[in-house]
Amino acid sequence: MRGQGPLICRKCGKPIAIITWGIYRKAVVDPEAVWVTADPDGEEYVRIDGSKVTATPAGHTITVGAEPAYRQHRKTCGRKP
């Protein structure tokens, strides 16, 4: 049956997660959340509800205005040759 067990990227073999929003809308992301703060010069992250935010990682210290978001897997996929 589909949807059972952990999801693995076909190209690099790393674990992935899928965020679904709307009708037939999906985003493939890395499974661990990253705390980010909004920044127009940052990279694109996906919130748990499927909306996108341009932000930079907040680091190990959580600052005011930081929120959890997920990095898109296509940015971190280390495709095997």
C-alpha atoms as an extended CHARMM CRD file, in Angstrom:
* protein
*
        81  EXT
         1         1  MET       CA              0.0000000000        0.0000000000        0.0000000000  PROA      1               0.0000000000
         2         2  ARG       CA              1.2640000000        3.5010000000       -0.7850000000  PROA      2               0.0000000000
         3         3  GLY       CA              2.1650000000        5.8870000000        1.9980000000  PROA      3               0.0000000000
         4         4  GLN       CA              3.6400000000        3.2330000000        4.2640000000  PROA      4               0.0000000000
         5         5  GLY       CA              7.1180000000        3.6410000000        5.6990000000  PROA      5               0.0000000000
         6         6  PRO       CA              9.7140000000        6.3910000000        5.2870000000  PROA      6               0.0000000000
         7         7  LEU       CA             10.0450000000        8.2680000000        2.0050000000  PROA      7               0.0000000000
         8         8  ILE       CA             13.4320000000        8.1300000000        0.2880000000  PROA      8               0.0000000000
         9         9  CYS       CA             14.6420000000       10.2690000000       -2.6460000000  PROA      9               0.0000000000
        10        10  ARG       CA             15.0790000000        8.1420000000       -5.7690000000  PROA      10              0.0000000000
        11        11  LYS       CA             18.0830000000       10.1310000000       -6.9370000000  PROA      11              0.0000000000
        12        12  CYS       CA             20.2100000000       10.6220000000       -3.8130000000  PROA      12              0.0000000000
        13        13  GLY       CA             18.8110000000        8.1400000000       -1.2650000000  PROA      13              0.0000000000
        14        14  LYS       CA             18.2450000000       10.7300000000        1.5050000000  PROA      14              0.0000000000
        15        15  PRO       CA             14.9960000000       10.8260000000        3.5100000000  PROA      15              0.0000000000
        16        16  ILE       CA             12.3550000000       13.3020000000        2.2790000000  PROA      16              0.0000000000
        17        17  ALA       CA              8.9280000000       14.5530000000        3.2950000000  PROA      17              0.0000000000
        18        18  ILE       CA              6.0260000000       15.8070000000        1.2080000000  PROA      18              0.0000000000
        19        19  ILE       CA              3.9290000000       18.8340000000        2.1750000000  PROA      19              0.0000000000
        20        20  THR       CA              0.4990000000       18.8170000000        0.5280000000  PROA      20              0.0000000000
        21        21  TRP       CA             -1.6780000000       21.8910000000        0.2010000000  PROA      21              0.0000000000
        22        22  GLY       CA             -4.6010000000       22.8260000000       -1.9880000000  PROA      22              0.0000000000
        23        23  ILE       CA             -5.8230000000       20.4250000000       -4.6110000000  PROA      23              0.0000000000
        24        24  TYR       CA             -3.0320000000       18.3040000000       -6.1200000000  PROA      24              0.0000000000
        25        25  ARG       CA             -0.2880000000       20.6670000000       -4.8410000000  PROA      25              0.0000000000
        26        26  LYS       CA              2.8040000000       19.0890000000       -3.2970000000  PROA      26              0.0000000000
        27        27  ALA       CA              6.2800000000       20.1860000000       -2.2590000000  PROA      27              0.0000000000
        28        28  VAL       CA              9.1590000000       17.7490000000       -1.6640000000  PROA      28              0.0000000000
        29        29  VAL       CA             11.1700000000       18.9550000000        1.3360000000  PROA      29              0.0000000000
        30        30  ASP       CA             13.8660000000       17.7790000000        3.7310000000  PROA      30              0.0000000000
        31        31  PRO       CA             12.2130000000       16.1420000000        6.7750000000  PROA      31              0.0000000000
        32        32  GLU       CA             13.7860000000       18.3440000000        9.4700000000  PROA      32              0.0000000000
        33        33  ALA       CA             12.4450000000       21.8380000000       10.1330000000  PROA      33              0.0000000000
        34        34  VAL       CA             14.7690000000       24.8540000000       10.1970000000  PROA      34              0.0000000000
        35        35  TRP       CA             14.1270000000       28.0220000000       12.2210000000  PROA      35              0.0000000000
        36        36  VAL       CA             14.1780000000       30.9470000000        9.7970000000  PROA      36              0.0000000000
        37        37  THR       CA             13.6500000000       34.7060000000        9.8460000000  PROA      37              0.0000000000
        38        38  ALA       CA             12.1690000000       36.5810000000        6.9020000000  PROA      38              0.0000000000
        39        39  ASP       CA             14.7840000000       38.1810000000        4.6430000000  PROA      39              0.0000000000
        40        40  PRO       CA             14.2230000000       39.3590000000        1.0500000000  PROA      40              0.0000000000
        41        41  ASP       CA             17.7950000000       38.3390000000        0.1270000000  PROA      41              0.0000000000
        42        42  GLY       CA             17.4760000000       34.8030000000        1.5390000000  PROA      42              0.0000000000
        43        43  GLU       CA             16.4520000000       31.5480000000       -0.1020000000  PROA      43              0.0000000000
        44        44  GLU       CA             13.0040000000       30.0320000000       -0.4620000000  PROA      44              0.0000000000
        45        45  TYR       CA             11.5620000000       27.8340000000        2.3200000000  PROA      45              0.0000000000
        46        46  VAL       CA              8.1900000000       26.0990000000        2.6460000000  PROA      46              0.0000000000
        47        47  ARG       CA              5.9550000000       26.4410000000        5.7060000000  PROA      47              0.0000000000
        48        48  ILE       CA              3.9570000000       23.4830000000        7.0310000000  PROA      48              0.0000000000
        49        49  ASP       CA              0.7920000000       24.8740000000        5.4010000000  PROA      49              0.0000000000
        50        50  GLY       CA              2.4780000000       24.9270000000        1.9650000000  PROA      50              0.0000000000
        51        51  SER       CA              3.0340000000       28.6700000000        1.7020000000  PROA      51              0.0000000000
        52        52  LYS       CA              6.5110000000       29.8380000000        0.7380000000  PROA      52              0.0000000000
        53        53  VAL       CA              8.7010000000       32.3530000000        2.5300000000  PROA      53              0.0000000000
        54        54  THR       CA             11.9850000000       33.9540000000        1.5090000000  PROA      54              0.0000000000
        55        55  ALA       CA             14.1990000000       33.7490000000        4.5870000000  PROA      55              0.0000000000
        56        56  THR       CA             17.5860000000       32.9900000000        6.1250000000  PROA      56              0.0000000000
        57        57  PRO       CA             18.3050000000       30.3940000000        8.8310000000  PROA      57              0.0000000000
        58        58  ALA       CA             18.2020000000       31.7970000000       12.3680000000  PROA      58              0.0000000000
        59        59  GLY       CA             21.0070000000       29.5180000000       13.5670000000  PROA      59              0.0000000000
        60        60  HSD       CA             21.1080000000       27.8580000000       16.9710000000  PROA      60              0.0000000000
        61        61  THR       CA             19.5770000000       30.8210000000       18.7780000000  PROA      61              0.0000000000
        62        62  ILE       CA             15.8840000000       31.3370000000       18.1700000000  PROA      62              0.0000000000
        63        63  THR       CA             15.2280000000       35.0360000000       17.6990000000  PROA      63              0.0000000000
        64        64  VAL       CA             12.0440000000       37.0790000000       17.7940000000  PROA      64              0.0000000000
        65        65  GLY       CA             10.1440000000       36.6090000000       14.5550000000  PROA      65              0.0000000000
        66        66  ALA       CA             11.6900000000       33.2210000000       13.7730000000  PROA      66              0.0000000000
        67        67  GLU       CA              9.4190000000       30.4490000000       12.5420000000  PROA      67              0.0000000000
        68        68  PRO       CA              9.9050000000       26.8050000000       11.5850000000  PROA      68              0.0000000000
        69        69  ALA       CA             10.0510000000       26.0940000000        7.8540000000  PROA      69              0.0000000000
        70        70  TYR       CA             11.3350000000       23.3510000000        5.5820000000  PROA      70              0.0000000000
        71        71  ARG       CA             14.1160000000       23.5340000000        2.9890000000  PROA      71              0.0000000000
        72        72  GLN       CA             13.1270000000       22.3130000000       -0.4710000000  PROA      72              0.0000000000
        73        73  HSD       CA             14.8390000000       19.0170000000       -1.2120000000  PROA      73              0.0000000000
        74        74  ARG       CA             15.8220000000       20.0330000000       -4.7340000000  PROA      74              0.0000000000
        75        75  LYS       CA             18.2550000000       22.5400000000       -3.1740000000  PROA      75              0.0000000000
        76        76  THR       CA             20.0240000000       19.8820000000       -1.0700000000  PROA      76              0.0000000000
        77        77  CYS       CA             19.7010000000       16.7850000000       -3.2630000000  PROA      77              0.0000000000
        78        78  GLY       CA             23.1610000000       15.2910000000       -3.8080000000  PROA      78              0.0000000000
        79        79  ARG       CA             22.2820000000       13.3630000000       -6.9480000000  PROA      79              0.0000000000
        80        80  LYS       CA             24.3140000000       10.2510000000       -7.5480000000  PROA      80              0.0000000000
        81        81  PRO       CA             26.0550000000       10.2420000000      -10.9450000000  PROA      81              0.0000000000
